[in-house]
Amino acid sequence: MRKQSLFSKERLVYWSDEFTDAVNLLTGKDAQGNATHPPLCSLNADAIALAAAIGMRHKRKREFGNGVRKEISTATFATRGLEPYIFLVGLLGGSMTNVEILRPDNEELLIKEFEQYAAGGLEFLRAEFAQAPTKGADWVLEKLFTDPSKDARNQVIPDLI
């Protein structure tokens, strides 16, 4: 069943195909898209939302490179219950550190912030996966969230009022 969207209209979230390898590791697929191991994320939207959270946690934003852009509809995020995370990442990590970013006319900017954190998170994850090629994505993520050297406790959350 389709959930009501938080966006004023259906929009697209883009991610670069240069990170297909990292997304495939998270979704349990090989380069050809065949299932190879149990997935941590069921869909690419799940992997992109996780990457955006990791990018934000580690203060990693990245612009799109020269690669091909892949797209996911905000409707997919809505059906997965992930749409609020687009707003949360855009609100907390955005250049507009007030609620103005939540206005319908700022939705594209909000999505761009989310995309940049997702790209930064995917870049970060790809580097972490490369450092532990014999380990699974689940091991790498567990290490990320339990390793004190990767901690981001000093992150400043902006005052939104």
N, C-alpha and C positions, 0 to 999 in steps of 0.2 A: 504494500500500500504506500502510495506517494505521500510524503509529509508536506505540510505547508512550508514554503520557502521563507527564509528570513530576508532574502534579497527582494528588492522591488521588482525585479524581472530576472529571468534565467540568464546567467552569465557563465563565462568559461574561465577555468583556472588552468594555466599553462605550466608545463614542466619540460625541461630540456631532455632530449633523447640521449644526451651524453651520459645521463645517470641511469640509463636503462638497466645496467648491470646491478646497481645498488637496489633499484626497485625490484628487479627479478629475484635477488637474494631474499628480500623481505617477503615477496609473494610466493616463494618456493618454486621458481621456474629457472630454466636454463636460457641461453641466448635465443633459442628457437621458440621459447614460450611453452615448452613441455614441463610438466610437473616433475621435480627432482627430489624434493624434500618437503616435509610439513611446513606450510606457510605460517609466518608470524602475522601477516596481513592478508586478508582475503582478496582485496581489490587494490588497484593502483591508488585509488583515493585514500584508502587506509594508510598506505605507505607514504603518500605525500603529506598527509596530516601528521603522521609520526615524525617525518623528516622536518617539517616546519617547527614542531615542538622542540626537536633536538637542536635545530638551527637557532631558535630563540634562546634556549637554555645555554648554549655555548656562544651566543652573540655573534653568529655567523650569518651574514647576508651576502648574497651573490647575485649579480646581474646575469641575464641570459648570455650565453656565449654565441658562437656561430652555428650551433647545432640546430637540428629540426625541433620545433616546438610541438609537444604532444598536448592534448587538451582533455580536460575532464569537466563536465557540466556541474554547475552548483547543485543541480537536481540530484546528481549521484551522491554528493556530500550530504544533501538533505536526507535522502533515503537511508544513509548509513548513520545518521545522527551526528555527523561531523561538521555540519555547517556552523554551529556556534564557535568552533575552534578557529575558523577563518576570521571571524569577528574578534575573537580574543587575541589571537596573534597580531592582527592588524592594529588593534587598540593598544595593547601593551608594548608592542615593538615598533610601532609606527612613528613617523616623523611628526605627525599631529598627535600630541600627547594629551588630547582632550576628547570629549565625546563627539566633537564635530565630525570625526572620521566615520561615525555611525550613520550619518545622514545618507539618504539614497543617492544624492549627487556625488558622494565620495566613495561609492562602492568599488569603482575601478581602482582607486588608490589603495583601498583596504585589501583588495585581492592582490594587487601588485606587492604589497608588503608581505603578505602570506607567501606568494610565489618566491620572493627573494629569500625569505627564511627557509622555505622548503629546499631551494637550490643550495643554500649554505649548509643545511642539514644533510642533504644527500651527498654533497662534497665531503663533509666531515665523516659521514658513515662509510663512504667508499674508501677513504684513507684508513679508517679503522678496520674495515674488512680486509684491505690489502695487507695490513700488519699481522693479521691472524688468518691466513688463507686456509688453514686446516680446521679452523673452528667454524661453527655455524653462526648465523646471524643472531640467534638467541643468546649465544655465549657472549658475543660482542656487545649486545645491548645490555645484558646483565652486568658486564664489566663496566660499561659506561655509567650505569646508574649506581654502582657500588664503589667505584674507584674514587678515593678522595682527591687524587690529583686531577681528576676531570670535573671537580665540583664547581658549581657556579653560585655559591652561596652569597657572594658579594654583589650579585645582580641587583641593580636598583630598579624598583618598580615605580613608574612615573605616577605622580599625583594627578588624578584625572579631574579633580574639581577646581 
